[in-house]
Amino acid sequence: MRTIRTAARLLAAGALAAAGTLALAAPAQAAPCGWQGDGTQDYNHCGSTNVMLTVEHVFGADDHFCARPGMNNINAGNSPYNTWRTVFAYYDNGPTGCLYGWYR
């Protein structure tokens, strides 16, 4: 009986050790905050509220885009521009709590 308990404890300890090893696996690399600069026109907003971004274009004046938390594709949805025109976007302490989308 004692041998069975010892074997059961060893099995349980081994299972816990294996589960712990799986839990300690390296997490996926998160995208850095801000403009991604990788040709995707993406901006990763790491805050918890919507914020107003300044968006720079190849031609013409800057525009503003309200980004929500997480990854935002600047030229998706209601974009008034072709993807290639946007060259950079940044948060410059503008208003927060805005409604997602473009502002002119």
C-alpha positions, -999 to +999 in steps of 0.1 A: +000+000+000+028+023+009+045+017-025+013+026-043+010+059-024+046+068-031+042+060-068+010+081-069+028+110-053+057+107-077+033+107-106+014+137-093+047+156-087+059+148-122+026+160-137+028+192-117+064+198-128+055+192-164+025+216-162+048+242-145+072+239-174+045+245-199+032+275-180+067+290-180+071+289-217+080+323-232+050+345-241+046+357-276+064+389-284+039+418-280+040+446-306+057+477-293+036+507-284+031+534-310+037+536-348+048+502-361+068+515-390+067+482-408+046+492-438+013+481-422+001+516-413-006+502-378-005+521-345-005+501-312-021+522-285-010+507-251-033+529-230-067+522-216-087+550-232-092+564-268-066+591-277-062+616-305-032+609-328-015+633-352-012+616-386+015+628-410+010+623-448+033+625-477+014+654-492-007+680-474-013+690-438-014+666-409-048+651-398-060+635-366-072+600-359-088+588-327-072+554-318-087+529-294-067+507-271-048+480-289-037+477-325-053+503-349-049+502-387-048+540-395-060+535-430-088+510-424-125+517-424-134+553-430-099+564-441-100+594-465-065+584-478-048+557-497-025+535-475+007+548-490+001+584-481+004+579-443+040+581-432+038+584-394+014+587-365+020+598-329+003+607-297+011+643-287-009+646-254-041+654-274-076+648-261-086+614-247-120+597-247-126+607-284-147+585-307-128+561-330-121+574-365-108+603-385-111+640-375-105+669-399 
